[in-house]
Structures are given as C-alpha cells and as structure tokens.
Amino acid sequence: MTDVRPLRDLGEHPVWIRMVGISKRFGPRRVLSDVAITVGETPVGADPEYRKDLGYMPQLPRFPQHLTGRELAAMLDDVRGFDDEPDGSLIEAFGLEGELDKPFRTLSGGTRQKLNAALALRYGAGVIVLDEPTAGLDPVASRVLKERVRREKERGCTVLLTSHDLAQLQEVADDVVFLLDGSVRFEGEITDLLAATGQPDLEGAIAWLILAETPSDPAGTGGTPCGPSIAPGGEVAR
C-alpha cells in the first residue's frame, strides 16, 4: 500500500492521498501495478465533490486553442464554482499579464506552461498535483515555480509532484515514491533513501535502486549493488 499524507495538521478537515491497488496497461505494457487512490476519505471516481480541493497542472496543457488566458481563467472559475478572489500572484511573478488577452494557440511553449502553472495554483487548493511542472520553463521561471511549491507546503498543502528531474525533486520534496516497471520500489523520506543506499544524492540513490533490479552488471561495477533491504514503497514526490 502506498500512503502519501501531509506532514502537517491541516485543521478540522485534513487532506491526504492514499493509493491502494491500481493497475494500468497500455496494450501489453503494464505501467501501474497494484496502486488505488482516495483523497481524504473519498474514493476517486465516487462523489466528485473532492475535486473542489484539487489543483492540477498537466505536463501538456490541452486548453481550447481559441480562448485567451483570461477567458480560460474565467472558464475554470465557472467550472469549479469558484466565487472567491483567485490567487493571481503567479501571473504577476511570471510576467503574464501582457499575454492574457492572446489566444492560447499563439503562445510560446514556455508561456503556455507558465499559464498552466498559474491556473493550477489559482484556487488555494488543499491538494496540488503537478506533472513535470518545470518542463519547458526557463531557469528563472523554474525557480519561481519551485519557490511557490515550497510556500504551498509551508501553508499545509499536500503537493504531489511527478518528475524525471531528480535534482528538482530533491530540492522541493520531503517524501519520494519511486516507480519502476509500474511497481512501487521505494516509498519514504528522501533522507531514509539516501541512508539506505549510501548515496549522496537522489539521482545516485535512484540509480542504485535500478541497478539493484538488474541481474547483470551493465555498468561494469563488478557486481549487483547490495545494501540494507528497502521496504517496498514509491517517481512521485511530496
């Protein structure tokens, strides 16, 4: 079972994510094995009310191409039934104000990704899901977004971030869930993973886990890595 929970008390209505038993295939290839999700106490796919406390940034924003950024924001406000004052701080931090009246199809890839992030973090959600969030961002924008993720964590938000950028994960994550061939191979705190593998950074620790699953010795290290046993657990991080 994979159980990703916030490390801070969120008050009367705490939010957490639990995954148990999900399997997913693309044709013959299994990409998830024995993983399931609840948000709070609500199973995903049941009562859709839980979605109101979710913010989601997909890796590739597939918004209606003819709508402007301002129209997209208004559309999402309406879909969510959001009538409070939205958080526009990322729009300001990214310098997007001058781009909001342009059709989405005319925006550059980096600007689309900035708008994608700003919309995901617009609602003060208790759970934010970010899929490869810095893909396509320049170093300045990437730094702005990572700092925002840190602030969301500080306010007690649960941030679920998927990425192949291990240096980025080590900067912002407390816990890591490593998936290999669709199965969870490690879940726990990054410090525990580093201690268990004897590696100085997350990239080295994940490489250690991958090599430990390899029967041969492709790296020419003289053998398969060995070390403390690691309980099954989670490339998703909080």
N, C-alpha and C positions, 0 to 999 in steps of 0.2 A: 504494500500500500504506500502511495505517495501522499503526504500530507503537508501542504505548504501553508503555513499560518503566519499571521503578522506577529512581530516580536513585541508589539506594544498594545496595551489595552486601548481599544477604540471607544470605550464608554459603554453606554447602555446597549447599543446594538453593534457588537463587534463583527467584523467581516473577515472571513478566511476562505481559503480554497482547499478543497480536498479532492484528490483524484484516486479512483479505485477501479481497476478492471477494464479500461478502454483498449480496444484493438482496432486497427485500421490498416487496410490494404489498398495499394494501387496495383490492380491486376494481381500477379503472383507475389509482388513485393510487399511484405509486412513492414509498415512504418511505425506503428504503435502496437505494443503488446501488453495487455492487462493494465491499462491506465483508465479512470472514470472521474467525473468532476461534480462537486457540489460547490455552490457559492453561498456562504453562510450555512443555513440548514436546507436550502432549496436545491434539489437536483436540477442540473441543466437540462432544458427541454421540457420541464414541467411548467409551473407558474412563471410567466415571463417577467414578473414584477422585479426579480433580482437584477434585470438588465439596467434598471434605472441607476444602479450604483456602480456601473461598469463604464470605464473609458477604454476605447480600443483604437490602437494605431496599427493598421495592417502594414506589411512590408511594402506592398504596392497599392497605393490609393486608387481605387476604381470609382471615382466620383463621376456623376454626369458631366460630360465634357463641355457642355454648352453653358453650364452655370458658373457664375463668378464665385470667388471665395466668400464674398459677403452673402450671396444667395445660398451657398452651401451651409454656412453657419446658421442662417435663418431656418433652412430646411431641417437641419439636425435639432435645433431648438424645438421646432414644432413636433418632430417625430418623437422626441424624448418627453414632450410635455413640460419643457423647462421654462419656467417663468421668473426665475431669479436673475440677478445680474451675473452674466457669464464672466469667466476669467479670461481677459484678453491680454494678459501680461506676456505670453509667449509671442503673440502677434507683434507686440512692441519690441520685445527682445530680439526677434528675428528680423525686424525692419520690414514687416509685410504690409504695412498699411497702404503703401502705394501700389500693391499688387492685388488688393482685394476686389477691385472692380474689373479685373480682366477675366475672360473665360478660362476655365481650368485647362482647356486644351492648349492654350497659348503659353502656359507657364513652363519654365525650365524644370528639369527633373529635381534639382535641389530645392527650388521654390515649392514644388508640389509636396515634397517631403516635409518641408517646414510647415506648410499649411496643414498637412496630415497630422503632425505632432500637435500643433496649436489647437486643432479641433478635438483631438483625443483628450487633451488636458484642460478643456474649456469648462468642465462641469463640476469640478471638485469631487470627483467620484471616489468611493472608498476602495475600489479595486481598479487598477490600471494595467492593461495588457498591451505590451509593446513588442512588436515583431520586427527584429532587425532595425531598430529605430534610427540608427545613425547612418544607414546605407544611403549613399548619395549626398550626404551632408558634408560641407566643407569643415575644416578643423574648428573654426570659430563657432559655427552653428552646432557642431557636435558637442563642443564644450558647454554651450548654453543649455543644451538639452540634458546633458549629464548632470549639470548643477541643478536643473529643475527636478530631475528624478530624485536627487538627494533631498531636496526640500520636501517633496511629496512623502518620502519615507519618514522624515522628521515630524510631519504632521500626523503620522499614524496610518498613512495609506499603504495598502498592500500593492506592490508593484511586481508584476510577473513579466519578465523580460526574456525573450528568446534571441540568441545571437551566436554567431560563429566567431565573433571578435572577443577572444578570451581576455585580452588586456582590458577591454572595456568592461567586461563583467567583473573582473577583479576590482576595478575602480569603484563600482556602484553597488555590487551585490553583497548581501550577508550570507545567504544560503545558495547552494547550487544543486541542480538536478541534472545529471549527465545521462543522456540517452545514447545508446549505441545499438544499431540494428533494431530499433524500435523498442528496446527494453531499457528499463532504468538500471544503470550500473552503479551509480552513486547518488545519494541524497544526504545533504547535511551542510554544516557550515564550511566555508572555504578554508578556514584555519585548520579544521579537522582533516580535510582532504590533503592539505599540504603536509600536515604532520604524518598522516598515514602513508603517503607516497614518498616522503622525504625529499620533495621537490621545492624549489624556492619560489615558484610562481604557478599560476593556474594553468598556463599553457603547458608547462612541464608535467604537472600533475595529470592533466587530461591525456597527454601523450603517453604517460606511464600506464594509465588505465587501458588505453587502446592496445599498447604493446603487450600488456598482460593477458589480453584476449587472443593474441596471435600465437599460434602453435610454433611457427618457425621463428627465425631471428633475422627479419629483413633489414634491421638497422645495423647489423653486424656488431652487436654489443656483447656477443659471447654467451647469450642465453636469454631466457624469458625473464622479465622483471619479477622480482619477488619481494615480499614485504608483509606488513601487517594485513590481515584479512580485513576487507571492507564490506560492511553490510550492504545488501542491495539497496539501492536508493534511487539520484537524478541527474541537456544543454538548455535547461531552463533555470533562471535565477531570480531571486528576490533580493 
